[in-house]
Amino acid sequence: MAVVYDLNGLRPRHPEKAHREDTPVQKKPDWIRVKAPVSPGYLDTQRIVRAHGLHTVCQEAGCPNIGECWEKKHATFMILGDTCTRACAFCNVKTGLPQALDEQAPEKVADATEKLGLSHVVVTSVDRDDLADGGAEHFAQTIRAIRARCPQTTIEVLTPDFLRKEGAADVVVAAKPDVFNHNLETVPSLYLKVRPGARYFHSLRLLQRVKEIDPSMFTKSGLMVGLGEERNEILQVMDDLRSANVDFLTIGQYLQPTRKHHEVMRFVPPDEFKALETIAYAKGFLMVSASPLTRSSHHAGDDFARLRAARAART
């Protein structure tokens, strides 16, 4: 059985996907270009992350913006380990049986946040279906640790769906992050192919539940395009998110990590992203980021400042 390796060729990744047939890999268009991660700022961020033994979604998910973000010392920390219990067809994070939680991770994240001088920090995680609370308490501990160490830093969490984990969202919201983000990722018709372990309306309900618990908390969600969705389906997802009172929407181009992942059905040109952004604002979102290289945590701090200003202007 073939094994797919990561870009460094150092460890097996996605052995559970090895049985899948290879899918075509399309050449990227001219509008998708990123800088090589070689700057002094990038290397300094890498040093701090490694020194604390932390995982980042920037590395694990193969984010195309890592060079730009790490140059500015903007890293998105990934708690609950580096192994996911799901096997989504789009994701480059490895899957399998996770190790025990690192109980020191909340303090490590807080210390790294301080050393990087982050004014806004994003904390995300793998899915941990093996944990009774899906990792909700670990999120809460991390939020509290950052607050204690860096009281001026605003905190954004990008959580898993906590499927079948009753009360998990309540635990995270009670810890008072500034932004609660959970990505729908794609349209309902593609869930069985793209997110087979997730449920669209559960994810939507999670975001709605956050607003019910704390109406003042900013909520955020994201979509990938280029997976085979139809335009009218994207617009329907926008309506669903607004029905759940979600404040902030991100839309970015899906990029295929390996031949074992879902193929890119289409590279969406920049002018279509701009049109989607215009429509999303018309539907009532306070903040929208839509471009080929948009990702949930890309420019998250600047976007949060604009989000807060947009709310203030409406009140």
Steps between C-alpha positions, in 0.01 A plus 500: 500500500638840405576756769479874439780708651501863603705760316807427709471127444559440870189318612209311353186705459145391428551120497121478519482680165754274329226274360349790307572528132720787391314809383626746237705796622437812296766764437437808712403816313710814498290668769602240761859583587665517842844597627744231613525488883860616546487838677670569838157553657385161372806328646453677835134389517606146410757506781245611763242242388757220510644610836154467656427164336183641342306403191364758259231462237730709278736201478270203550243612243759626252361855498617697192525819709755370751786706355305825518349438843810367674707786362270722712519250792133406456455130578178301550547253783349152472417340834379146584796347316580462130288191423134528402235231550328600175611442140362795306574482130639855483723512807877451524508443877590139574233270640509197725503416871603815691736505796404617847451875545799711594380651827764772473382614154283791625798655680729433204258676264472794741878527529548484122228763455691730733839436335359562153337822621161407355225758536251246357547125525314219324473160671366202309512122533455163340175310553520283810199267488682280752466760779183519706470877446673512160777710656274787612658532845847510344384793286367673812826444690698642209280810482539557875878450484535757220278747688716465812829544313393746228191691622505743206508225235170425328425131454336319210418130519441283195333194645402156374129421479479321839267248338311300764679692781211651693587828671846534339425833334375637832838423662694687231264799495516528879877559470419818301700493177454814293412303185347153471572355158382171357532435128219344301769438233266411213138482384258233635494294180874433525518402867496124443797531263694782663412482873361146545538507879316831541140615466417833337203592717682401818782741410246772422324435828830525689550855373141588583541358850800724568288807427222370724744460789673834447342735243794741535759247386620530142442188291678405182493225239678414179445333164732350241405528134617296205379165635212468254240719671248707305474877543142482626616256768757750626231767521276262696780434749534876545129520580529209744790669680314829525200312642740380770611864554859433392696826475804418288541286188821389331507347150818354349616274220536131580854380424560126471771379744580167327368269228317306772284798587191639330592652167464868418200516269554866413728791579270791573632830356546806723210693348256227608632521856440874492143443380438249782639750751262768375202264525599389851515858623158563344365204698605664824840362605700749703830382351583299188837382369487332159799435276688201357745493792255591777526266798326515839796643687659702216510866610278398792617782726441776245166346407395486866571871540282574196232264629485682833486836323218379275293396800562833671388685187169310499419576863 
